[in-house]
């Protein structure tokens, strides 16, 4: 059984064939998934999906690119939703210095407020980091993330950074890019980090793994991520999938 820890089945790209996409995932033995909401529309859709499908769970948060749009009532709403039994994490949150929609100081403040909220409601966090590693790590340390832990989503940093995050009770998650031929750093980190801190994901509909690179990604493709990491670590596919599923269930407090 596989656990895809980061899907956007709430994205417009799945409006036409969501049932088929979900059925393909189940046929590929992807039996649990976390649907990530990061603004009002995507959170609303995520909550609708987890009410409809027993095997879907939700993470609710505010994306750094849109940090400038977040109001106090949005954070209050996220706190209210965190009490829902199928909300298992806060996020995705973090910093994104690639796009310049939201000023860095605004992103940092929204990020800090969400980490504090996660500690208040005792839920792990899901981190989005793009071109901002130093500041992300600094904020995680200052905001005592180790109290709740969480996930460095679609990790692309160095082994040194991965170890630093693991020391703060974070898990390291890999998606499609770990299968790319030129992905030297993700391959190294996926091979070296402790198995009990490793997670897999698709981030679908984005970042489809090889040989589907450039196409719409979907949860069934997480098998390709698992195959690549098992090969990198020199362990069986079954061991890799069993352990990453166990890691995800433990982190999210899902007992099955």
Rosetta blueprint (number, residue, H / E / L):
1 X L
2 X E
3 X E
4 X E
5 X E
6 X E
7 X E
8 X L
9 X L
10 X L
11 X L
12 X H
13 X H
14 X H
15 X L
16 X L
17 X L
18 X H
19 X H
20 X H
21 X H
22 X H
23 X H
24 X H
25 X H
26 X H
27 X H
28 X L
29 X L
30 X E
31 X E
32 X E
33 X E
34 X E
35 X E
36 X E
37 X E
38 X L
39 X L
40 X H
41 X H
42 X H
43 X H
44 X H
45 X H
46 X H
47 X H
48 X H
49 X H
50 X H
51 X H
52 X H
53 X L
54 X L
55 X L
56 X E
57 X E
58 X E
59 X E
60 X E
61 X L
62 X L
63 X L
64 X H
65 X H
66 X H
67 X H
68 X H
69 X H
70 X L
71 X L
72 X H
73 X H
74 X H
75 X H
76 X H
77 X H
78 X H
79 X H
80 X H
81 X H
82 X L
83 X L
84 X L
85 X L
86 X L
87 X E
88 X E
89 X E
90 X E
91 X E
92 X E
93 X E
94 X E
95 X E
96 X E
97 X L
98 X L
99 X L
100 X L
101 X L
102 X L
103 X L
104 X H
105 X H
106 X H
107 X H
108 X H
109 X H
110 X H
111 X H
112 X H
113 X H
114 X H
115 X H
116 X H
117 X H
118 X H
119 X H
120 X H
121 X H
122 X L
123 X L
124 X E
125 X E
126 X E
127 X E
128 X E
129 X E
130 X E
131 X L
132 X L
133 X H
134 X H
135 X H
136 X H
137 X H
138 X H
139 X H
140 X H
141 X H
142 X H
143 X L
144 X L
145 X H
146 X H
147 X H
148 X L
149 X L
150 X E
151 X E
152 X E
153 X L
154 X L
155 X L
156 X L
157 X L
158 X L
159 X H
160 X H
161 X H
162 X H
163 X H
164 X H
165 X H
166 X H
167 X L
168 X L
169 X L
170 X E
171 X E
172 X E
173 X E
174 X E
175 X L
176 X H
177 X H
178 X H
179 X H
180 X L
181 X L
182 X L
183 X L
184 X H
185 X H
186 X H
187 X H
188 X H
189 X H
190 X H
191 X H
192 X H
193 X L
194 X L
195 X H
196 X H
197 X H
198 X E
199 X E
200 X E
201 X L
202 X L
203 X L
204 X E
205 X L
206 X L
207 X L
208 X L
209 X L
210 X L
211 X L
212 X L
213 X L
214 X L
215 X L
216 X L
217 X L
218 X L
219 X H
220 X H
221 X H
222 X H
223 X H
224 X H
225 X H
226 X H
227 X H
228 X H
229 X H
230 X H
231 X H
232 X H
233 X H
234 X L
235 X L
236 X L
237 X H
238 X H
239 X H
240 X H
241 X H
242 X H
243 X H
244 X H
245 X H
246 X H
247 X H
248 X H
249 X H
250 X H
251 X H
252 X H
253 X L
254 X L
255 X L
256 X L
